[in-house]
Amino acid sequence: MKAEREQEYYDVFARRKRDEPLEHIGTVGASEASDAEVFAFKLYDQWKWTEQFVVRRADIIEVVQTP
């Protein structure tokens, strides 16, 4: 029996046009990055994106936080 991997959260960023800023459009949960790619593509398909990214939340480094 294959061991289940723990699910992690991935933040999804996208832009519709190249000259638009990248925006956070949502979050997906997945046990592997490749699954997160598929989930983001399928879940956030309401627009025709020029670019779409998933970033494992644990890999995001906070630089500035305002209260």
Secondary structure, 3 states (H helix, E strand, C coil): CCCCCCCEEEEEEEECCCCCCCEEEEEEEECCHHHHHHHHHHHCCCCCCCEEEEEEHHHCCCCCCCC
